[in-house]
Amino acid sequence: MDLHEKRIKLEDIDMLSILGYNDEYLHLIENKFESIITARGNTIILRGKPQEIKTIETVFNEIIYILKRNGSLNAKDVSTVLELIQSSAQASQLQTTSDNNIVYYGIKEPIRARTKKQIDYYKKVLENDLVFAIGPAGTGKTYLAVAMALSALKKNEVSKIILSRPAVEAGESLGFLPGDLKEKLDPYIKPLTDALFDMIPPDKLKSYMEKNIIEIIPLAYMRGRTLSNSFIILDEAQNATITQMKMFLTRMGHNSKAIVTGDITQIDLLSKKDSGLINARNILKNIPSIDFIYFDNKDVVRHKLVADIIKAYEREAKEKEEKK
């Protein structure tokens, strides 16, 4: 097969930051591929088989994205990108440069569906009224859900966003915690507010919340409400009981969309059989306009150690289950 050549011209990027001191990062990439990779001035030249060239180009696009986002790049970042690509069947697992995968334009940068599984998640939400996203922490389930909700609000597809979580986690009940309702809720809703602060200027977010355009409320407080023209997110749904899950799902009104996220390996209820998320997974899977997407440790987009940590805990849980 003839070798193909591809030139990647890097504009306004410090080559030392991309290639590493003494070309450390370049060597990490070269060691994973058969293609010839050379750097001349501000241009990266790739020579090799077409499919591999495409994969290497994806690697450079990803590390450039990380450099621009974080302001710096290190060997672990480069190794993580290489591992993510090699662990996937196709290099398309990482698609950070495609405008089609931009979910919402945040304050500092576009919020993208970055992995193949995240892209599938995004498509399922666009095509269905109710989507369950099930998998471990660090896969972007909640963060992308918030971005999709804000996108729908910006496009006037909905007039309201409701973010909710079960208020009982790890054996703690709100009624026994000190402070007023807001103080009690803060530890539980922080992952949701962190995502919002990444995507909306503080003054705009404050205005939205004062006008109840965006509401963050405990799951129990949703009883009796009908939510029309709303984008509703239930986070940490593995800790909702079957009764609570039914109550939540029947709040959906006209022209509403809902995302339910959770990790069925992190159930804090006294009995796993009481989890509304597990129950919903079993009884709702064949209903039109409802879809499910499942993430696993290969889809984790946080530090590469997170995936290894998740694997270790999963092994321990499996061993305990087998001993019963």
LINRAVEN-V556424 format. One record per backbone hydrogen bond with DSSP energy under -1.0 kcal/mol. CO is the residue of the C=O (numbers start at 1). NH is the residue of the N-H. E is the energy in kcal/mol with one decimal. If there is no record, write none. Layout:
{{CO NH E} {CO NH E}}
This chain:
{{4 48 -2.2} {6 46 -3.2} {8 44 -2.8} {14 18 -1.3} {15 19 -3.1} {16 20 -2.4} {19 25 -1.3} {19 26 -1.8} {20 23 -1.9} {21 24 -1.2} {23 27 -2.5} {24 28 -1.7} {25 29 -1.8} {26 30 -2.8} {27 31 -2.3} {29 32 -1.4} {30 33 -1.3} {36 47 -2.2} {38 45 -3.3} {40 43 -1.9} {42 10 -3.2} {43 40 -2.8} {44 8 -3.2} {45 38 -2.4} {46 6 -2.5} {47 36 -3.0} {48 4 -3.3} {49 53 -2.7} {50 54 -2.1} {51 55 -1.8} {52 56 -2.7} {53 57 -2.4} {54 58 -1.7} {55 59 -1.9} {56 60 -2.3} {57 61 -2.5} {58 62 -2.3} {59 63 -2.5} {60 64 -2.2} {61 65 -1.9} {62 66 -2.3} {63 67 -2.4} {64 68 -2.5} {65 69 -2.2} {66 70 -3.1} {67 71 -2.2} {74 78 -1.8} {75 79 -2.6} {76 80 -2.6} {77 81 -2.2} {78 82 -2.3} {79 83 -2.4} {80 84 -2.5} {81 85 -2.0} {82 86 -2.5} {83 87 -2.2} {90 93 -1.5} {91 94 -1.6} {98 101 -1.6} {99 102 -1.5} {101 113 -2.9} {104 111 -4.1} {109 106 -1.6} {111 103 -3.1} {111 104 -1.5} {114 95 -1.8} {115 119 -2.4} {116 120 -2.2} {117 121 -2.3} {118 122 -2.6} {119 123 -2.3} {120 124 -2.5} {121 125 -2.1} {122 126 -1.9} {123 127 -1.7} {124 128 -1.4} {129 258 -2.9} {130 291 -2.3} {131 260 -2.7} {132 293 -2.6} {133 262 -1.8} {134 295 -3.1} {138 301 -3.5} {140 144 -2.2} {141 145 -1.5} {142 146 -2.4} {143 147 -1.9} {144 148 -2.7} {145 149 -2.1} {146 150 -2.4} {147 151 -2.1} {148 152 -2.1} {149 153 -2.1} {150 154 -2.6} {151 155 -1.9} {152 157 -2.6} {152 158 -1.0} {153 156 -1.5} {160 231 -2.4} {161 215 -2.7} {162 233 -2.9} {163 217 -2.3} {164 235 -3.0} {165 219 -2.3} {169 172 -2.2} {173 176 -1.7} {174 177 -1.7} {180 184 -2.5} {181 185 -2.3} {182 186 -2.0} {185 188 -1.2} {185 189 -2.1} {189 193 -2.4} {190 194 -3.1} {191 195 -1.4} {192 196 -2.1} {193 197 -2.7} {194 198 -1.2} {196 199 -1.0} {196 200 -2.4} {198 107 -1.3} {201 205 -2.5} {202 206 -2.6} {203 207 -1.9} {204 208 -2.5} {205 209 -2.3} {206 210 -2.4} {207 211 -2.0} {208 213 -2.7} {208 214 -1.4} {213 161 -3.0} {215 163 -3.2} {218 221 -1.2} {219 222 -1.9} {222 225 -1.9} {227 253 -2.8} {229 159 -2.8} {230 257 -2.3} {231 162 -2.4} {232 259 -2.4} {233 164 -2.7} {234 261 -3.0} {236 239 -1.8} {237 240 -1.8} {240 276 -4.0} {241 245 -2.7} {242 246 -2.3} {243 247 -2.3} {244 248 -2.8} {245 249 -2.8} {246 250 -1.8} {248 251 -1.8} {251 227 -3.1} {254 229 -3.1} {257 232 -3.0} {258 131 -2.0} {259 234 -2.6} {260 133 -3.0} {261 237 -3.1} {262 135 -2.3} {263 266 -2.1} {271 274 -1.7} {272 275 -1.8} {275 279 -1.9} {276 280 -2.5} {277 281 -2.3} {278 282 -1.5} {279 283 -1.8} {280 284 -2.2} {284 287 -1.5} {287 290 -1.5} {289 129 -1.2} {289 130 -2.0} {291 132 -2.5} {293 134 -2.7} {296 299 -2.2} {297 300 -1.1} {303 306 -2.1} {304 308 -1.1} {305 309 -2.7} {306 310 -2.6} {307 311 -2.1} {308 312 -2.1} {309 313 -2.1} {310 314 -2.3} {311 315 -2.4} {312 316 -2.0} {313 317 -2.5} {314 318 -2.2} {315 319 -2.4} {316 320 -2.3} {317 321 -2.1} {318 322 -2.1} {319 323 -1.3}}
